[in-house]
Amino acid sequence: MPQSASTPPVCRDCDGFATATITTGARASDGSRTTIRVNCPTCRGLGRTIASALVRLGR
């Protein structure tokens, strides 16, 4: 019987896409666009759920 690979549980709020880069529309002095990087607040940018024991401990 083939072994199944265990995958970590995916965050329910971001569906595994934990980081987004947003372009502000402004330009830097070198001509490149200014961007902001935003992480999912639930999983803190990991893309998977965090054990509740670790969240309570503040880790």
Phi, psi and omega in degrees: 000130181291145179276140179266140179279132178274130178251145179293148180297133181278142179300131183285341182273326183246357180055031176093350177261081192277340183237134177234145176249124184247130176271129183278343182096341178279159179244143176281173182296336179272000177097353179280158179281145176276130181236156177237135178259127183238131178255152176296127181290336182287311183258001178058037176083011181270332181085000177222162183289150180257138179302135185297331178295322179289327179293318180294328180279347179083025180265000000 
